[in-house]
Amino acid sequence: MNLRIKYRLYIHIDGKLIPEQYDRYEILNVREGIDPNDTKDYQELISKLSKSINRPLSEFEIKNYETM
């Protein structure tokens, strides 16, 4: 199953995390039946997104997701 994830990336400026002006999108292939509303599945989702965009968990925030 593919999920289209809308997220906001944060960048380091003078020791602070500042959000970028625009949202970004990523399409992830996830297992069938994943429920982003479930805590365990949500952790799996943000872990996959972190690996996909090569950023630590603290440098992005998921805004929205939809199945494709």
MODELLER restraints for C-alpha pairs under 7 A, 6 or more apart:
rsr = mdl.restraints
at = mdl.atoms
rsr.add(forms.Gaussian(group=physical.xy_distance, feature=features.Distance(at['CA:1:A'], at['CA:29:A']), mean=5.66, stdev=0.5))
rsr.add(forms.Gaussian(group=physical.xy_distance, feature=features.Distance(at['CA:1:A'], at['CA:30:A']), mean=5.45, stdev=0.5))
rsr.add(forms.Gaussian(group=physical.xy_distance, feature=features.Distance(at['CA:1:A'], at['CA:31:A']), mean=5.99, stdev=0.5))
rsr.add(forms.Gaussian(group=physical.xy_distance, feature=features.Distance(at['CA:1:A'], at['CA:32:A']), mean=5.44, stdev=0.5))
rsr.add(forms.Gaussian(group=physical.xy_distance, feature=features.Distance(at['CA:2:A'], at['CA:27:A']), mean=6.53, stdev=0.5))
rsr.add(forms.Gaussian(group=physical.xy_distance, feature=features.Distance(at['CA:2:A'], at['CA:28:A']), mean=5.52, stdev=0.5))
rsr.add(forms.Gaussian(group=physical.xy_distance, feature=features.Distance(at['CA:2:A'], at['CA:29:A']), mean=4.44, stdev=0.5))
rsr.add(forms.Gaussian(group=physical.xy_distance, feature=features.Distance(at['CA:2:A'], at['CA:30:A']), mean=5.96, stdev=0.5))
rsr.add(forms.Gaussian(group=physical.xy_distance, feature=features.Distance(at['CA:2:A'], at['CA:67:A']), mean=5.94, stdev=0.5))
rsr.add(forms.Gaussian(group=physical.xy_distance, feature=features.Distance(at['CA:2:A'], at['CA:68:A']), mean=5.50, stdev=0.5))
rsr.add(forms.Gaussian(group=physical.xy_distance, feature=features.Distance(at['CA:3:A'], at['CA:27:A']), mean=5.59, stdev=0.5))
rsr.add(forms.Gaussian(group=physical.xy_distance, feature=features.Distance(at['CA:3:A'], at['CA:28:A']), mean=5.32, stdev=0.5))
rsr.add(forms.Gaussian(group=physical.xy_distance, feature=features.Distance(at['CA:3:A'], at['CA:29:A']), mean=6.47, stdev=0.5))
rsr.add(forms.Gaussian(group=physical.xy_distance, feature=features.Distance(at['CA:3:A'], at['CA:65:A']), mean=6.41, stdev=0.5))
rsr.add(forms.Gaussian(group=physical.xy_distance, feature=features.Distance(at['CA:3:A'], at['CA:66:A']), mean=5.55, stdev=0.5))
rsr.add(forms.Gaussian(group=physical.xy_distance, feature=features.Distance(at['CA:3:A'], at['CA:67:A']), mean=4.56, stdev=0.5))
rsr.add(forms.Gaussian(group=physical.xy_distance, feature=features.Distance(at['CA:3:A'], at['CA:68:A']), mean=5.86, stdev=0.5))
rsr.add(forms.Gaussian(group=physical.xy_distance, feature=features.Distance(at['CA:4:A'], at['CA:25:A']), mean=6.80, stdev=0.5))
rsr.add(forms.Gaussian(group=physical.xy_distance, feature=features.Distance(at['CA:4:A'], at['CA:26:A']), mean=5.81, stdev=0.5))
rsr.add(forms.Gaussian(group=physical.xy_distance, feature=features.Distance(at['CA:4:A'], at['CA:27:A']), mean=4.49, stdev=0.5))
rsr.add(forms.Gaussian(group=physical.xy_distance, feature=features.Distance(at['CA:4:A'], at['CA:28:A']), mean=6.55, stdev=0.5))
rsr.add(forms.Gaussian(group=physical.xy_distance, feature=features.Distance(at['CA:4:A'], at['CA:65:A']), mean=5.46, stdev=0.5))
rsr.add(forms.Gaussian(group=physical.xy_distance, feature=features.Distance(at['CA:4:A'], at['CA:66:A']), mean=5.31, stdev=0.5))
rsr.add(forms.Gaussian(group=physical.xy_distance, feature=features.Distance(at['CA:4:A'], at['CA:67:A']), mean=6.22, stdev=0.5))
rsr.add(forms.Gaussian(group=physical.xy_distance, feature=features.Distance(at['CA:4:A'], at['CA:68:A']), mean=6.70, stdev=0.5))
rsr.add(forms.Gaussian(group=physical.xy_distance, feature=features.Distance(at['CA:5:A'], at['CA:25:A']), mean=5.52, stdev=0.5))
rsr.add(forms.Gaussian(group=physical.xy_distance, feature=features.Distance(at['CA:5:A'], at['CA:26:A']), mean=5.25, stdev=0.5))
rsr.add(forms.Gaussian(group=physical.xy_distance, feature=features.Distance(at['CA:5:A'], at['CA:27:A']), mean=6.15, stdev=0.5))
rsr.add(forms.Gaussian(group=physical.xy_distance, feature=features.Distance(at['CA:5:A'], at['CA:64:A']), mean=5.90, stdev=0.5))
rsr.add(forms.Gaussian(group=physical.xy_distance, feature=features.Distance(at['CA:5:A'], at['CA:65:A']), mean=4.35, stdev=0.5))
rsr.add(forms.Gaussian(group=physical.xy_distance, feature=features.Distance(at['CA:5:A'], at['CA:66:A']), mean=6.71, stdev=0.5))
rsr.add(forms.Gaussian(group=physical.xy_distance, feature=features.Distance(at['CA:6:A'], at['CA:23:A']), mean=6.52, stdev=0.5))
rsr.add(forms.Gaussian(group=physical.xy_distance, feature=features.Distance(at['CA:6:A'], at['CA:24:A']), mean=5.72, stdev=0.5))
rsr.add(forms.Gaussian(group=physical.xy_distance, feature=features.Distance(at['CA:6:A'], at['CA:25:A']), mean=4.58, stdev=0.5))
rsr.add(forms.Gaussian(group=physical.xy_distance, feature=features.Distance(at['CA:6:A'], at['CA:26:A']), mean=6.69, stdev=0.5))
rsr.add(forms.Gaussian(group=physical.xy_distance, feature=features.Distance(at['CA:6:A'], at['CA:62:A']), mean=6.12, stdev=0.5))
rsr.add(forms.Gaussian(group=physical.xy_distance, feature=features.Distance(at['CA:6:A'], at['CA:63:A']), mean=5.41, stdev=0.5))
rsr.add(forms.Gaussian(group=physical.xy_distance, feature=features.Distance(at['CA:6:A'], at['CA:64:A']), mean=5.03, stdev=0.5))
rsr.add(forms.Gaussian(group=physical.xy_distance, feature=features.Distance(at['CA:6:A'], at['CA:65:A']), mean=6.00, stdev=0.5))
rsr.add(forms.Gaussian(group=physical.xy_distance, feature=features.Distance(at['CA:7:A'], at['CA:23:A']), mean=5.60, stdev=0.5))
rsr.add(forms.Gaussian(group=physical.xy_distance, feature=features.Distance(at['CA:7:A'], at['CA:24:A']), mean=5.37, stdev=0.5))
rsr.add(forms.Gaussian(group=physical.xy_distance, feature=features.Distance(at['CA:7:A'], at['CA:25:A']), mean=6.25, stdev=0.5))
rsr.add(forms.Gaussian(group=physical.xy_distance, feature=features.Distance(at['CA:7:A'], at['CA:60:A']), mean=6.61, stdev=0.5))
rsr.add(forms.Gaussian(group=physical.xy_distance, feature=features.Distance(at['CA:7:A'], at['CA:61:A']), mean=5.45, stdev=0.5))
rsr.add(forms.Gaussian(group=physical.xy_distance, feature=features.Distance(at['CA:7:A'], at['CA:62:A']), mean=4.28, stdev=0.5))
rsr.add(forms.Gaussian(group=physical.xy_distance, feature=features.Distance(at['CA:7:A'], at['CA:63:A']), mean=5.01, stdev=0.5))
rsr.add(forms.Gaussian(group=physical.xy_distance, feature=features.Distance(at['CA:7:A'], at['CA:64:A']), mean=6.95, stdev=0.5))
rsr.add(forms.Gaussian(group=physical.xy_distance, feature=features.Distance(at['CA:8:A'], at['CA:19:A']), mean=6.72, stdev=0.5))
rsr.add(forms.Gaussian(group=physical.xy_distance, feature=features.Distance(at['CA:8:A'], at['CA:20:A']), mean=6.69, stdev=0.5))
rsr.add(forms.Gaussian(group=physical.xy_distance, feature=features.Distance(at['CA:8:A'], at['CA:23:A']), mean=4.78, stdev=0.5))
rsr.add(forms.Gaussian(group=physical.xy_distance, feature=features.Distance(at['CA:8:A'], at['CA:24:A']), mean=6.09, stdev=0.5))
rsr.add(forms.Gaussian(group=physical.xy_distance, feature=features.Distance(at['CA:8:A'], at['CA:60:A']), mean=5.48, stdev=0.5))
rsr.add(forms.Gaussian(group=physical.xy_distance, feature=features.Distance(at['CA:8:A'], at['CA:61:A']), mean=5.26, stdev=0.5))
rsr.add(forms.Gaussian(group=physical.xy_distance, feature=features.Distance(at['CA:8:A'], at['CA:62:A']), mean=6.52, stdev=0.5))
rsr.add(forms.Gaussian(group=physical.xy_distance, feature=features.Distance(at['CA:8:A'], at['CA:63:A']), mean=6.92, stdev=0.5))
rsr.add(forms.Gaussian(group=physical.xy_distance, feature=features.Distance(at['CA:9:A'], at['CA:19:A']), mean=5.94, stdev=0.5))
rsr.add(forms.Gaussian(group=physical.xy_distance, feature=features.Distance(at['CA:9:A'], at['CA:20:A']), mean=5.81, stdev=0.5))
rsr.add(forms.Gaussian(group=physical.xy_distance, feature=features.Distance(at['CA:9:A'], at['CA:59:A']), mean=5.92, stdev=0.5))
rsr.add(forms.Gaussian(group=physical.xy_distance, feature=features.Distance(at['CA:9:A'], at['CA:60:A']), mean=4.38, stdev=0.5))
rsr.add(forms.Gaussian(group=physical.xy_distance, feature=features.Distance(at['CA:9:A'], at['CA:61:A']), mean=6.65, stdev=0.5))
rsr.add(forms.Gaussian(group=physical.xy_distance, feature=features.Distance(at['CA:10:A'], at['CA:17:A']), mean=5.61, stdev=0.5))
rsr.add(forms.Gaussian(group=physical.xy_distance, feature=features.Distance(at['CA:10:A'], at['CA:18:A']), mean=5.23, stdev=0.5))
rsr.add(forms.Gaussian(group=physical.xy_distance, feature=features.Distance(at['CA:10:A'], at['CA:19:A']), mean=4.20, stdev=0.5))
rsr.add(forms.Gaussian(group=physical.xy_distance, feature=features.Distance(at['CA:10:A'], at['CA:20:A']), mean=5.81, stdev=0.5))
rsr.add(forms.Gaussian(group=physical.xy_distance, feature=features.Distance(at['CA:10:A'], at['CA:59:A']), mean=4.84, stdev=0.5))
rsr.add(forms.Gaussian(group=physical.xy_distance, feature=features.Distance(at['CA:10:A'], at['CA:60:A']), mean=5.55, stdev=0.5))
rsr.add(forms.Gaussian(group=physical.xy_distance, feature=features.Distance(at['CA:11:A'], at['CA:17:A']), mean=5.34, stdev=0.5))
rsr.add(forms.Gaussian(group=physical.xy_distance, feature=features.Distance(at['CA:11:A'], at['CA:18:A']), mean=5.35, stdev=0.5))
rsr.add(forms.Gaussian(group=physical.xy_distance, feature=features.Distance(at['CA:11:A'], at['CA:19:A']), mean=6.33, stdev=0.5))
rsr.add(forms.Gaussian(group=physical.xy_distance, feature=features.Distance(at['CA:11:A'], at['CA:20:A']), mean=6.97, stdev=0.5))
rsr.add(forms.Gaussian(group=physical.xy_distance, feature=features.Distance(at['CA:11:A'], at['CA:59:A']), mean=6.76, stdev=0.5))
rsr.add(forms.Gaussian(group=physical.xy_distance, feature=features.Distance(at['CA:12:A'], at['CA:18:A']), mean=6.33, stdev=0.5))
rsr.add(forms.Gaussian(group=physical.xy_distance, feature=features.Distance(at['CA:34:A'], at['CA:41:A']), mean=6.09, stdev=0.5))
rsr.add(forms.Gaussian(group=physical.xy_distance, feature=features.Distance(at['CA:35:A'], at['CA:41:A']), mean=5.82, stdev=0.5))
rsr.add(forms.Gaussian(group=physical.xy_distance, feature=features.Distance(at['CA:36:A'], at['CA:42:A']), mean=4.61, stdev=0.5))
rsr.add(forms.Gaussian(group=physical.xy_distance, feature=features.Distance(at['CA:50:A'], at['CA:56:A']), mean=5.91, stdev=0.5))
rsr.add(forms.Gaussian(group=physical.xy_distance, feature=features.Distance(at['CA:50:A'], at['CA:57:A']), mean=5.96, stdev=0.5))
